[in-house]
Amino acid sequence: MRGVPGAAWRPRENLHLTLRFFGDTPEPVADDVDAGLAEAALRAIPFDVRLKGVGVFGGADPHALWVGVAESAALASLAAGCERAARRAGLKPEPRKFTPHVTIAYLRNPDRDRLIKFEQRCALFESAPWRVDSFTLFSSRLRRDAPSIYYREADYRLG
């Protein structure tokens, strides 16, 4: 996580894979989301996942650099369970297709040549697999000109 001028690299403790973003959620709805996430966790079984490749969001005006997650039917199923939990709680559907990734940097006028070289250098990156046996619901506090702060709200064990 270096070598791209204009990249604001995320601190290690902020790296995460988002299954579903819920946004600001009032307490009664949050309770329903919690119940739905617990149900989604019970329906899932532990599985392996691995990181694979890199990319950017934003096309001609890149704003985020990410590490991808290898295709996984189990991960997609778990994300769909989180989406069902949101819908049952009355939240609007997620308009974007689930694209599993870990954002590693936000970009502000990045050096395009260095960004392309970073992507090329990391294109074949692939991590060792690791076991997913739980997921966590986090809330976050955005800060101006500083990384967000994340708070652990609930943990859900699979199976």
N, C-alpha and C positions, 0 to 999 in steps of 0.2 A: 504494500500500500504506500507507494511513493513513485516519484518520477513523472507526475503529471501536473505542471504548473496550472493553477486555477482550480485544483481539486481541494475541497475541504473534506479531508478523510474523516470518517466516523470513528469515534473511540471504540475500542474493542468491546466494551460493555454495552454499547448500543447496537451491535450487530445482531440482526434477527431476521427470521423469515416470517413474513406476515401471511397468515392463513385467511384472515378477513379483517378489514378495518371497519370499526363500528362508529367512530366519531363521537361527538358529545352525546351522551345517552343518559336520560333522566333515571333516577333510582328504580322506579317500578319496572321500567323497560330493561334496565341493567339486570334486575333479578331474573327476568324472563330469559335474557341472553345467557346468563349464568346457567340456568336450568337446561337450556338447549345445548350449551357447550358440554355440560356434564353428560348429556345423552349421546352427543356425537362422540365423545371420548369412549364411552362404554361400548359403542358399536364398532370401534376401530380396534385393530390388534397392532402390537408393536411391529415396526418395519424398519428397513435400512434406507438411508438417504445419503446422497453424496453431492458435492458441489461440482459443477462442470462448466467451463468456459466463462467468458466475460462479455459484457455488452454495455450499451448506453441507452438511456431513455431520452427522447427529445429529437431524434433524427438530425436534421440540419442545424438545430440549435440544442445541442446536448446539455441536459441539466442534471443527470444522475448517472453514475457509473456503478454497475452491479456485477456480482458473480452469480451465475445461473445455478439452478438445481436440476440434476438429471431427472428425466421423466420417471414418474413413479405413480402407478395406479393407486397405491395406498395413500400417498400424499394428496393426490387429486380428490380422492374420496373423502379424506378428512377435511379438506378445504370446503368441499360441497356440504359436508355436515355442518360446518361453521356458518356457511351461507344459509342453510335451512334454519339454523338457530336464530339468525338475524331476521329472516323473513317471518318466522313464527312470532317473534317478539314485536313485529310491526315495523321493522326498519325497511327502508327502500332497498331494492335489489342492487347489488354491486354492478355498476355498468360495464366494468372492464373484465375481460377474460382473466382467469387466474393464471398468472405467470410467475411461478415460484422463483424467487431470487433473494439475494441479500445485497442491499444497497451498501456500497463501501465508501462512496464519496458523493457529495453534491458538487456540481460544477458551476463555476462563474467565469465565463470567458476563458475556457481552457485553451491551452496551446494545442491546436488541432493536430499538428504533426506528432507531438508527444503523446497525445491521446490515442491516435491511430497506432503508433508504435507499441503503446501499452496493450491495446487490444490484440495486436498481432502476437506480441510476446506471450500473452496469457491465453490465447485462443484454444490451446490444447490442454489447458490446466484441468486437472481432475483430482479431487481429494479422495482419500480413503473413505469408505462408507462408515457411517456411524449409526447406532441404533436410536430410533425415536420411540420412546415409551411414554411420553407425556408431552403436553404443551401448556403454555402459560398465557393468561390474559393479563395484559399490561395496560396501564393508563400512562399518558405522557403529558409532560408540560413543555410546551415550546418556549424557547428563549431566543431573543434577538441576538444574532451574531455569536451564538454558542450552541453546542449540541443539545438536543432535547434531553430531558431527564425522564427516565422510565420508572414506574412504580409497579411492582408485582401485586396484582389484585387477586388472582386465583390460579391454582394449578390443577390440571386435569390429567389423570393417569389413563392410558389407553387400556381397553379391555376391561 
